[in-house]
Amino acid sequence: MPRSEAKRRADNKYNLAHYTVLGCKMKITEAEEFKKACKDAGTTPNAIFRKAVDDFMRSLQNIGGKV
């Protein structure tokens, strides 16, 4: 069942207030290869990026770095 227009608006409002988008520049060919590799591995670029960020932040905490 598709989301109602009111639910979509509420979700968009919440996301705007609580989320942001991070990005990086890559050559188009590298980005396409990365997306294909993610798909072949059964994951998404977003999942890979989030894990990398989580791992990095955890490693900073482990060595007493500022977060």
All heavy atoms as a GROMACS GRO file, in nm:
protein
  527
    1MET      N    1   0.084  -0.118   0.000
    1MET     CA    2   0.000   0.000   0.000
    1MET      C    3   0.089   0.124   0.000
    1MET      O    4   0.178   0.137   0.085
    1MET     CB    5  -0.089  -0.003   0.124
    1MET     CG    6  -0.179   0.113   0.137
    1MET     SD    7  -0.291   0.083   0.277
    1MET     CE    8  -0.392   0.224   0.260
    2PRO      N    9   0.069   0.215  -0.092
    2PRO     CA   10   0.154   0.334  -0.099
    2PRO      C   11   0.128   0.429   0.019
    2PRO      O   12   0.020   0.429   0.078
    2PRO     CB   13   0.113   0.400  -0.231
    2PRO     CG   14  -0.016   0.339  -0.270
    2PRO     CD   15  -0.026   0.208  -0.200
    3ARG      N   16   0.232   0.506   0.050
    3ARG     CA   17   0.218   0.604   0.158
    3ARG      C   18   0.120   0.714   0.116
    3ARG      O   19   0.116   0.753   0.000
    3ARG     CB   20   0.352   0.671   0.189
    3ARG     CG   21   0.453   0.581   0.251
    3ARG     CD   22   0.576   0.654   0.292
    3ARG     NE   23   0.634   0.725   0.178
    3ARG     CZ   24   0.734   0.812   0.188
    3ARG    NH1   25   0.786   0.838   0.304
    3ARG    NH2   26   0.782   0.871   0.082
    4SER      N   27   0.048   0.764   0.213
    4SER     CA   28  -0.043   0.875   0.184
    4SER      C   29   0.039   1.002   0.166
    4SER      O   30   0.155   1.011   0.209
    4SER     CB   31  -0.143   0.894   0.298
    4SER     OG   32  -0.077   0.945   0.413
    5GLU      N   33  -0.021   1.100   0.105
    5GLU     CA   34   0.045   1.229   0.085
    5GLU      C   35   0.082   1.291   0.220
    5GLU      O   36   0.190   1.348   0.236
    5GLU     CB   37  -0.047   1.322   0.006
    5GLU     CG   38   0.013   1.457  -0.026
    5GLU     CD   39   0.131   1.452  -0.122
    5GLU    OE1   40   0.144   1.354  -0.196
    5GLU    OE2   41   0.211   1.548  -0.119
    6ALA      N   42  -0.004   1.280   0.319
    6ALA     CA   43   0.024   1.336   0.452
    6ALA      C   44   0.143   1.266   0.517
    6ALA      O   45   0.229   1.331   0.578
    6ALA     CB   46  -0.099   1.324   0.541
    7LYS      N   47   0.151   1.133   0.502
    7LYS     CA   48   0.263   1.057   0.559
    7LYS      C   49   0.393   1.096   0.490
    7LYS      O   50   0.497   1.113   0.555
    7LYS     CB   51   0.236   0.906   0.544
    7LYS     CG   52   0.351   0.816   0.583
    7LYS     CD   53   0.381   0.820   0.730
    7LYS     CE   54   0.481   0.711   0.765
    7LYS     NZ   55   0.567   0.750   0.875
    8ARG      N   56   0.389   1.111   0.358
    8ARG     CA   57   0.509   1.151   0.284
    8ARG      C   58   0.556   1.288   0.329
    8ARG      O   59   0.675   1.309   0.352
    8ARG     CB   60   0.480   1.152   0.133
    8ARG     CG   61   0.605   1.175   0.048
    8ARG     CD   62   0.572   1.195  -0.098
    8ARG     NE   63   0.487   1.310  -0.122
    8ARG     CZ   64   0.531   1.436  -0.122
    8ARG    NH1   65   0.658   1.463  -0.099
    8ARG    NH2   66   0.448   1.535  -0.145
    9ARG      N   67   0.463   1.382   0.346
    9ARG     CA   68   0.501   1.516   0.392
    9ARG      C   69   0.561   1.511   0.533
    9ARG      O   70   0.660   1.578   0.562
    9ARG     CB   71   0.379   1.609   0.389
    9ARG     CG   72   0.348   1.663   0.252
    9ARG     CD   73   0.251   1.780   0.256
    9ARG     NE   74   0.136   1.759   0.342
    9ARG     CZ   75   0.019   1.708   0.302
    9ARG    NH1   76   0.002   1.673   0.176
    9ARG    NH2   77  -0.080   1.692   0.387
   10ALA      N   78   0.500   1.432   0.621
   10ALA     CA   79   0.552   1.419   0.758
   10ALA      C   80   0.692   1.357   0.758
   10ALA      O   81   0.780   1.404   0.830
   10ALA     CB   82   0.456   1.335   0.843
   11ASP      N   83   0.712   1.254   0.677
   11ASP     CA   84   0.844   1.191   0.667
   11ASP      C   85   0.947   1.290   0.615
   11ASP      O   86   1.060   1.298   0.666
   11ASP     CB   87   0.840   1.069   0.575
   11ASP     CG   88   0.767   0.951   0.635
   11ASP    OD1   89   0.739   0.953   0.757
   11ASP    OD2   90   0.736   0.857   0.560
   12ASN      N   91   0.912   1.366   0.512
   12ASN     CA   92   1.004   1.464   0.455
   12ASN      C   93   1.040   1.572   0.557
   12ASN      O   94   1.156   1.612   0.567
   12ASN     CB   95   0.945   1.530   0.330
   12ASN     CG   96   0.943   1.436   0.211
   12ASN    OD1   97   1.010   1.333   0.210
   12ASN    ND2   98   0.864   1.470   0.111
   13LYS      N   99   0.943   1.618   0.634
   13LYS     CA  100   0.968   1.719   0.736
   13LYS      C  101   1.064   1.665   0.843
   13LYS      O  102   1.158   1.733   0.884
   13LYS     CB  103   0.835   1.763   0.800
   13LYS     CG  104   0.850   1.872   0.902
   13LYS     CD  105   0.714   1.914   0.958
   13LYS     CE  106   0.730   2.022   1.063
   13LYS     NZ  107   0.601   2.062   1.120
   14TYR      N  108   1.040   1.542   0.888
   14TYR     CA  109   1.127   1.480   0.988
   14TYR      C  110   1.269   1.465   0.933
   14TYR      O  111   1.366   1.499   1.000
   14TYR     CB  112   1.071   1.344   1.029
   14TYR     CG  113   1.160   1.274   1.129
   14TYR    CD1  114   1.144   1.298   1.264
   14TYR    CD2  115   1.260   1.186   1.088
   14TYR    CE1  116   1.227   1.236   1.358
   14TYR    CE2  117   1.342   1.124   1.179
   14TYR     CZ  118   1.326   1.149   1.314
   14TYR     OH  119   1.408   1.088   1.405
   15ASN      N  120   1.280   1.411   0.811
   15ASN     CA  121   1.411   1.390   0.752
   15ASN      C  122   1.487   1.521   0.735
   15ASN      O  123   1.608   1.527   0.759
   15ASN     CB  124   1.399   1.318   0.618
   15ASN     CG  125   1.359   1.173   0.635
   15ASN    OD1  126   1.377   1.114   0.741
   15ASN    ND2  127   1.303   1.114   0.531
   16LEU      N  128   1.420   1.626   0.694
   16LEU     CA  129   1.483   1.755   0.677
   16LEU      C  130   1.539   1.807   0.808
   16LEU      O  131   1.647   1.867   0.812
   16LEU     CB  132   1.383   1.855   0.616
   16LEU     CG  133   1.438   1.992   0.580
   16LEU    CD1  134   1.547   1.980   0.474
   16LEU    CD2  135   1.326   2.081   0.530
   17ALA      N  136   1.469   1.783   0.917
   17ALA     CA  137   1.511   1.831   1.048
   17ALA      C  138   1.620   1.745   1.112
   17ALA      O  139   1.697   1.795   1.196
   17ALA     CB  140   1.391   1.839   1.142
   18HIS      N  141   1.630   1.617   1.075
   18HIS     CA  142   1.717   1.525   1.148
   18HIS      C  143   1.829   1.460   1.066
   18HIS      O  144   1.912   1.389   1.123
   18HIS     CB  145   1.632   1.414   1.211
   18HIS     CG  146   1.542   1.466   1.318
   18HIS    ND1  147   1.411   1.498   1.295
   18HIS    CD2  148   1.564   1.493   1.449
   18HIS    CE1  149   1.355   1.543   1.406
   18HIS    NE2  150   1.446   1.540   1.501
   19TYR      N  151   1.831   1.481   0.936
   19TYR     CA  152   1.930   1.415   0.852
   19TYR      C  153   2.000   1.516   0.762
   19TYR      O  154   1.947   1.622   0.733
   19TYR     CB  155   1.865   1.307   0.763
   19TYR     CG  156   1.820   1.185   0.839
   19TYR    CD1  157   1.694   1.178   0.896
   19TYR    CD2  158   1.905   1.076   0.855
   19TYR    CE1  159   1.653   1.067   0.966
   19TYR    CE2  160   1.864   0.965   0.925
   19TYR     CZ  161   1.739   0.960   0.981
   19TYR     OH  162   1.699   0.850   1.051
   20THR      N  163   2.118   1.479   0.716
   20THR     CA  164   2.190   1.557   0.616
   20THR      C  165   2.250   1.459   0.516
   20THR      O  166   2.254   1.338   0.540
   20THR     CB  167   2.298   1.645   0.680
   20THR    OG1  168   2.349   1.735   0.581
   20THR    CG2  169   2.413   1.562   0.736
   21VAL      N  170   2.299   1.511   0.407
   21VAL     CA  171   2.361   1.428   0.304
   21VAL      C  172   2.508   1.464   0.297
   21VAL      O  173   2.544   1.582   0.289
   21VAL     CB  174   2.294   1.451   0.166
   21VAL    CG1  175   2.368   1.374   0.058
   21VAL    CG2  176   2.149   1.411   0.170
   22LEU      N  177   2.593   1.363   0.304
   22LEU     CA  178   2.736   1.381   0.283
   22LEU      C  179   2.768   1.331   0.143
   22LEU      O  180   2.704   1.238   0.095
   22LEU     CB  181   2.818   1.302   0.385
   22LEU     CG  182   2.796   1.336   0.531
   22LEU    CD1  183   2.877   1.241   0.619
   22LEU    CD2  184   2.835   1.480   0.559
   23GLY      N  185   2.866   1.386   0.081
   23GLY     CA  186   2.902   1.342  -0.053
   23GLY      C  187   3.051   1.348  -0.076
   23GLY      O  188   3.126   1.406   0.002
   24CYS      N  189   3.093   1.288  -0.182
   24CYS     CA  190   3.233   1.296  -0.222
   24CYS      C  191   3.239   1.297  -0.375
   24CYS      O  192   3.149   1.245  -0.441
   24CYS     CB  193   3.315   1.181  -0.166
   24CYS     SG  194   3.270   1.019  -0.229
   25LYS      N  195   3.342   1.358  -0.427
   25LYS     CA  196   3.359   1.362  -0.572
   25LYS      C  197   3.443   1.243  -0.616
   25LYS      O  198   3.543   1.211  -0.553
   25LYS     CB  199   3.428   1.491  -0.614
   25LYS     CG  200   3.342   1.612  -0.596
   25LYS     CD  201   3.412   1.735  -0.650
   25LYS     CE  202   3.324   1.856  -0.629
   25LYS     NZ  203   3.385   1.977  -0.684
   26MET      N  204   3.398   1.178  -0.721
   26MET     CA  205   3.469   1.065  -0.779
   26MET      C  206   3.458   1.075  -0.930
   26MET      O  207   3.362   1.132  -0.982
   26MET     CB  208   3.406   0.932  -0.736
   26MET     CG  209   3.409   0.901  -0.590
   26MET     SD  210   3.332   0.741  -0.554
   26MET     CE  211   3.458   0.631  -0.613
   27LYS      N  212   3.552   1.015  -0.997
   27LYS     CA  213   3.539   1.003  -1.142
   27LYS      C  214   3.418   0.917  -1.172
   27LYS      O  215   3.388   0.822  -1.099
   27LYS     CB  216   3.664   0.940  -1.203
   27LYS     CG  217   3.784   1.031  -1.200
   27LYS     CD  218   3.900   0.968  -1.271
   27LYS     CE  219   4.019   1.064  -1.270
   27LYS     NZ  220   4.133   1.007  -1.340
   28ILE      N  221   3.348   0.951  -1.277
   28ILE     CA  222   3.225   0.880  -1.312
   28ILE      C  223   3.250   0.731  -1.328
   28ILE      O  224   3.174   0.648  -1.278
   28ILE     CB  225   3.161   0.940  -1.439
   28ILE    CG1  226   3.111   1.082  -1.408
   28ILE    CG2  227   3.049   0.853  -1.492
   28ILE    CD1  228   3.066   1.159  -1.531
   29THR      N  229   3.359   0.695  -1.395
   29THR     CA  230   3.387   0.553  -1.417
   29THR      C  231   3.411   0.480  -1.285
   29THR      O  232   3.364   0.368  -1.268
   29THR     CB  233   3.508   0.534  -1.510
   29THR    OG1  234   3.620   0.605  -1.456
   29THR    CG2  235   3.478   0.586  -1.650
   30GLU      N  236   3.481   0.545  -1.191
   30GLU     CA  237   3.506   0.482  -1.061
   30GLU      C  238   3.375   0.467  -0.983
   30GLU      O  239   3.352   0.365  -0.918
   30GLU     CB  240   3.605   0.564  -0.980
   30GLU     CG  241   3.746   0.562  -1.036
   30GLU     CD  242   3.839   0.656  -0.962
   30GLU    OE1  243   3.791   0.744  -0.887
   30GLU    OE2  244   3.961   0.642  -0.980
   31ALA      N  245   3.290   0.570  -0.990
   31ALA     CA  246   3.162   0.564  -0.919
   31ALA      C  247   3.075   0.452  -0.975
   31ALA      O  248   3.010   0.380  -0.899
   31ALA     CB  249   3.091   0.698  -0.930
   32GLU      N  250   3.072   0.438  -1.106
   32GLU     CA  251   2.993   0.332  -1.167
   32GLU      C  252   3.046   0.195  -1.126
   32GLU      O  253   2.968   0.104  -1.096
   32GLU     CB  254   2.993   0.347  -1.319
   32GLU     CG  255   2.911   0.466  -1.367
   32GLU     CD  256   2.928   0.496  -1.515
   32GLU    OE1  257   3.017   0.436  -1.580
   32GLU    OE2  258   2.851   0.580  -1.566
   33GLU      N  259   3.178   0.179  -1.123
   33GLU     CA  260   3.238   0.052  -1.080
   33GLU      C  261   3.203   0.024  -0.934
   33GLU      O  262   3.173  -0.090  -0.897
   33GLU     CB  263   3.389   0.056  -1.098
   33GLU     CG  264   3.436   0.050  -1.241
   33GLU     CD  265   3.588   0.063  -1.253
   33GLU    OE1  266   3.660   0.032  -1.156
   33GLU    OE2  267   3.633   0.106  -1.360
   34PHE      N  268   3.209   0.128  -0.851
   34PHE     CA  269   3.178   0.112  -0.709
   34PHE      C  270   3.033   0.070  -0.690
   34PHE      O  271   3.003  -0.022  -0.613
   34PHE     CB  272   3.208   0.242  -0.635
   34PHE     CG  273   3.173   0.239  -0.488
   34PHE    CD1  274   3.240   0.154  -0.401
   34PHE    CD2  275   3.074   0.321  -0.438
   34PHE    CE1  276   3.207   0.150  -0.266
   34PHE    CE2  277   3.041   0.318  -0.304
   34PHE     CZ  278   3.107   0.233  -0.218
   35LYS      N  279   2.940   0.137  -0.759
   35LYS     CA  280   2.799   0.102  -0.748
   35LYS      C  281   2.775  -0.042  -0.791
   35LYS      O  282   2.699  -0.117  -0.727
   35LYS     CB  283   2.714   0.195  -0.834
   35LYS     CG  284   2.702   0.335  -0.780
   35LYS     CD  285   2.618   0.418  -0.874
   35LYS     CE  286   2.628   0.565  -0.847
   35LYS     NZ  287   2.549   0.645  -0.943
   36LYS      N  288   2.840  -0.085  -0.900
   36LYS     CA  289   2.825  -0.222  -0.947
   36LYS      C  290   2.882  -0.320  -0.845
   36LYS      O  291   2.819  -0.423  -0.816
   36LYS     CB  292   2.894  -0.242  -1.082
   36LYS     CG  293   2.873  -0.382  -1.139
   36LYS     CD  294   2.940  -0.400  -1.271
   36LYS     CE  295   2.920  -0.537  -1.331
   36LYS     NZ  296   2.922  -0.650  -1.243
   37ALA      N  297   2.998  -0.288  -0.788
   37ALA     CA  298   3.059  -0.375  -0.688
   37ALA      C  299   2.968  -0.388  -0.566
   37ALA      O  300   2.953  -0.497  -0.510
   37ALA     CB  301   3.196  -0.323  -0.648
   38CYS      N  302   2.908  -0.279  -0.525
   38CYS     CA  303   2.815  -0.283  -0.411
   38CYS      C  304   2.696  -0.373  -0.443
   38CYS      O  305   2.658  -0.457  -0.362
   38CYS     CB  306   2.766  -0.142  -0.377
   38CYS     SG  307   2.891  -0.037  -0.301
   39LYS      N  308   2.639  -0.354  -0.562
   39LYS     CA  309   2.524  -0.435  -0.602
   39LYS      C  310   2.561  -0.582  -0.606
   39LYS      O  311   2.488  -0.668  -0.556
   39LYS     CB  312   2.472  -0.389  -0.738
   39LYS     CG  313   2.345  -0.458  -0.780
   39LYS     CD  314   2.290  -0.401  -0.909
   39LYS     CE  315   2.159  -0.467  -0.944
   39LYS     NZ  316   2.100  -0.413  -1.065
   40ASP      N  317   2.677  -0.612  -0.665
   40ASP     CA  318   2.723  -0.751  -0.674
   40ASP      C  319   2.746  -0.812  -0.535
   40ASP      O  320   2.729  -0.932  -0.516
   40ASP     CB  321   2.852  -0.761  -0.756
   40ASP     CG  322   2.830  -0.731  -0.904
   40ASP    OD1  323   2.713  -0.726  -0.948
   40ASP    OD2  324   2.931  -0.710  -0.974
   41ALA      N  325   2.784  -0.728  -0.439
   41ALA     CA  326   2.809  -0.775  -0.302
   41ALA      C  327   2.682  -0.777  -0.218
   41ALA      O  328   2.685  -0.813  -0.100
   41ALA     CB  329   2.915  -0.687  -0.236
   42GLY      N  330   2.570  -0.733  -0.278
   42GLY     CA  331   2.444  -0.735  -0.206
   42GLY      C  332   2.429  -0.623  -0.105
   42GLY      O  333   2.361  -0.638  -0.004
   43THR      N  334   2.494  -0.510  -0.132
   43THR     CA  335   2.485  -0.396  -0.041
   43THR      C  336   2.463  -0.269  -0.123
   43THR      O  337   2.440  -0.277  -0.244
   43THR     CB  338   2.611  -0.387   0.047
   43THR    OG1  339   2.590  -0.288   0.149
   43THR    CG2  340   2.735  -0.356  -0.032
   44THR      N  341   2.469  -0.156  -0.057
   44THR     CA  342   2.451  -0.028  -0.126
   44THR      C  343   2.567   0.065  -0.093
   44THR      O  344   2.633   0.048   0.010
   44THR     CB  345   2.320   0.041  -0.079
   44THR    OG1  346   2.332   0.072   0.061
   44THR    CG2  347   2.199  -0.045  -0.105
   45PRO      N  348   2.591   0.164  -0.179
   45PRO     CA  349   2.695   0.262  -0.146
   45PRO      C  350   2.668   0.329  -0.011
   45PRO      O  351   2.760   0.348   0.068
   45PRO     CB  352   2.687   0.363  -0.261
   45PRO     CG  353   2.639   0.282  -0.377
   45PRO     CD  354   2.539   0.186  -0.316
   46ASN      N  355   2.543   0.361   0.017
   46ASN     CA  356   2.510   0.425   0.143
   46ASN      C  357   2.550   0.338   0.262
   46ASN      O  358   2.604   0.388   0.361
   46ASN     CB  359   2.361   0.459   0.149
   46ASN     CG  360   2.328   0.552   0.262
   46ASN    OD1  361   2.374   0.665   0.263
   46ASN    ND2  362   2.250   0.505   0.357
   47ALA      N  363   2.523   0.209   0.254
   47ALA     CA  364   2.559   0.118   0.363
   47ALA      C  365   2.710   0.113   0.383
   47ALA      O  366   2.757   0.112   0.497
   47ALA     CB  367   2.504  -0.022   0.336
   48ILE      N  368   2.785   0.114   0.274
   48ILE     CA  369   2.931   0.113   0.283
   48ILE      C  370   2.982   0.241   0.347
   48ILE      O  371   3.067   0.240   0.436
   48ILE     CB  372   2.995   0.095   0.143
   48ILE    CG1  373   2.952  -0.038   0.081
   48ILE    CG2  374   3.146   0.109   0.148
   48ILE    CD1  375   3.000  -0.161   0.153
   49PHE      N  376   2.927   0.356   0.303
   49PHE     CA  377   2.969   0.484   0.359
   49PHE      C  378   2.936   0.492   0.508
   49PHE      O  379   3.018   0.537   0.589
   49PHE     CB  380   2.901   0.601   0.287
   49PHE     CG  381   2.942   0.616   0.142
   49PHE    CD1  382   2.853   0.666   0.050
   49PHE    CD2  383   3.069   0.581   0.098
   49PHE    CE1  384   2.888   0.681  -0.083
   49PHE    CE2  385   3.105   0.594  -0.034
   49PHE     CZ  386   3.016   0.645  -0.125
   50ARG      N  387   2.816   0.450   0.545
   50ARG     CA  388   2.776   0.457   0.686
   50ARG      C  389   2.867   0.369   0.772
   50ARG      O  390   2.906   0.409   0.882
   50ARG     CB  391   2.631   0.416   0.703
   50ARG     CG  392   2.536   0.523   0.647
   50ARG     CD  393   2.393   0.489   0.680
   50ARG     NE  394   2.378   0.481   0.823
   50ARG     CZ  395   2.302   0.564   0.895
   50ARG    NH1  396   2.236   0.659   0.836
   50ARG    NH2  397   2.292   0.549   1.025
   51LYS      N  398   2.900   0.250   0.723
   51LYS     CA  399   2.990   0.162   0.800
   51LYS      C  400   3.128   0.224   0.813
   51LYS      O  401   3.189   0.220   0.920
   51LYS     CB  402   3.000   0.024   0.736
   51LYS     CG  403   3.089  -0.070   0.816
   51LYS     CD  404   3.082  -0.211   0.769
   51LYS     CE  405   3.166  -0.308   0.847
   51LYS     NZ  406   3.265  -0.260   0.938
   52ALA      N  407   3.178   0.285   0.706
   52ALA     CA  408   3.309   0.350   0.711
   52ALA      C  409   3.309   0.464   0.813
   52ALA      O  410   3.404   0.479   0.891
   52ALA     CB  411   3.349   0.401   0.573
   53VAL      N  412   3.203   0.543   0.815
   53VAL     CA  413   3.193   0.653   0.911
   53VAL      C  414   3.186   0.597   1.053
   53VAL      O  415   3.257   0.645   1.143
   53VAL     CB  416   3.070   0.742   0.881
   53VAL    CG1  417   3.043   0.839   0.995
   53VAL    CG2  418   3.091   0.817   0.751
   54ASP      N  419   3.103   0.497   1.075
   54ASP     CA  420   3.091   0.436   1.208
   54ASP      C  421   3.225   0.380   1.254
   54ASP      O  422   3.265   0.401   1.369
   54ASP     CB  423   2.986   0.326   1.209
   54ASP     CG  424   2.844   0.378   1.194
   54ASP    OD1  425   2.822   0.500   1.213
   54ASP    OD2  426   2.755   0.296   1.161
   55ASP      N  427   3.294   0.307   1.166
   55ASP     CA  428   3.424   0.250   1.201
   55ASP      C  429   3.525   0.359   1.235
   55ASP      O  430   3.600   0.348   1.332
   55ASP     CB  431   3.478   0.163   1.087
   55ASP     CG  432   3.399   0.034   1.068
   55ASP    OD1  433   3.316   0.000   1.155
   55ASP    OD2  434   3.420  -0.030   0.964
   56PHE      N  435   3.527   0.465   1.156
   56PHE     CA  436   3.620   0.575   1.179
   56PHE      C  437   3.592   0.643   1.314
   56PHE      O  438   3.684   0.666   1.392
   56PHE     CB  439   3.610   0.677   1.065
   56PHE     CG  440   3.693   0.800   1.087
   56PHE    CD1  441   3.831   0.795   1.075
   56PHE    CD2  442   3.632   0.920   1.120
   56PHE    CE1  443   3.907   0.909   1.095
   56PHE    CE2  444   3.709   1.034   1.141
   56PHE     CZ  445   3.847   1.028   1.128
   57MET      N  446   3.465   0.672   1.340
   57MET     CA  447   3.430   0.739   1.466
   57MET      C  448   3.462   0.649   1.585
   57MET      O  449   3.512   0.696   1.688
   57MET     CB  450   3.282   0.777   1.466
   57MET     CG  451   3.246   0.877   1.358
   57MET     SD  452   3.338   1.032   1.370
   57MET     CE  453   3.253   1.107   1.507
   58ARG      N  454   3.436   0.520   1.572
   58ARG     CA  455   3.468   0.426   1.680
   58ARG      C  456   3.619   0.419   1.703
   58ARG      O  457   3.665   0.416   1.817
   58ARG     CB  458   3.411   0.287   1.646
   58ARG     CG  459   3.392   0.198   1.764
   58ARG     CD  460   3.316   0.068   1.737
   58ARG     NE  461   3.279   0.036   1.602
   58ARG     CZ  462   3.163   0.068   1.543
   58ARG    NH1  463   3.072   0.136   1.611
   58ARG    NH2  464   3.136   0.033   1.420
   59SER      N  465   3.699   0.421   1.596
   59SER     CA  466   3.843   0.416   1.612
   59SER      C  467   3.895   0.542   1.680
   59SER      O  468   3.989   0.535   1.760
   59SER     CB  469   3.913   0.395   1.477
   59SER     OG  470   3.907   0.513   1.399
   60LEU      N  471   3.834   0.655   1.654
   60LEU     CA  472   3.875   0.778   1.723
   60LEU      C  473   3.844   0.768   1.872
   60LEU      O  474   3.925   0.813   1.955
   60LEU     CB  475   3.803   0.900   1.664
   60LEU     CG  476   3.853   0.952   1.532
   60LEU    CD1  477   3.772   1.075   1.491
   60LEU    CD2  478   4.000   0.988   1.537
   61GLN      N  479   3.729   0.715   1.905
   61GLN     CA  480   3.692   0.700   2.045
   61GLN      C  481   3.787   0.604   2.116
   61GLN      O  482   3.822   0.625   2.232
   61GLN     CB  483   3.548   0.651   2.058
   61GLN     CG  484   3.447   0.755   2.019
   61GLN     CD  485   3.305   0.701   2.017
   61GLN    OE1  486   3.284   0.580   2.012
   61GLN    NE2  487   3.210   0.792   2.019
   62ASN      N  488   3.829   0.500   2.046
   62ASN     CA  489   3.917   0.399   2.106
   62ASN      C  490   4.056   0.453   2.137
   62ASN      O  491   4.123   0.406   2.227
   62ASN     CB  492   3.927   0.275   2.018
   62ASN     CG  493   3.799   0.195   2.016
   62ASN    OD1  494   3.715   0.208   2.104
   62ASN    ND2  495   3.782   0.114   1.913
   63ILE      N  496   4.100   0.553   2.059
   63ILE     CA  497   4.233   0.609   2.084
   63ILE      C  498   4.227   0.741   2.160
   63ILE      O  499   4.326   0.807   2.179
   63ILE     CB  500   4.314   0.628   1.952
   63ILE    CG1  501   4.242   0.727   1.859
   63ILE    CG2  502   4.341   0.496   1.884
   63ILE    CD1  503   4.324   0.765   1.736
   64GLY      N  504   4.108   0.774   2.206
   64GLY     CA  505   4.092   0.894   2.287
   64GLY      C  506   4.086   1.022   2.207
   64GLY      O  507   4.107   1.130   2.262
   65GLY      N  508   4.059   1.012   2.079
   65GLY     CA  509   4.049   1.132   1.995
   65GLY      C  510   3.920   1.205   2.019
   65GLY      O  511   3.825   1.152   2.077
   66LYS      N  512   3.917   1.329   1.977
   66LYS     CA  513   3.795   1.408   1.992
   66LYS      C  514   3.697   1.370   1.882
   66LYS      O  515   3.735   1.349   1.768
   66LYS     CB  516   3.827   1.556   1.984
   66LYS     CG  517   3.903   1.604   2.104
   66LYS     CD  518   3.905   1.754   2.109
   66LYS     CE  519   3.975   1.795   2.236
   66LYS     NZ  520   3.952   1.933   2.268
   67VAL      N  521   3.574   1.363   1.920
   67VAL     CA  522   3.468   1.330   1.824
   67VAL      C  523   3.377   1.449   1.809
   67VAL      O  524   3.342   1.515   1.898
   67VAL     CB  525   3.388   1.206   1.870
   67VAL    CG1  526   3.277   1.174   1.774
   67VAL    CG2  527   3.479   1.088   1.888
   0.00000   0.00000   0.00000
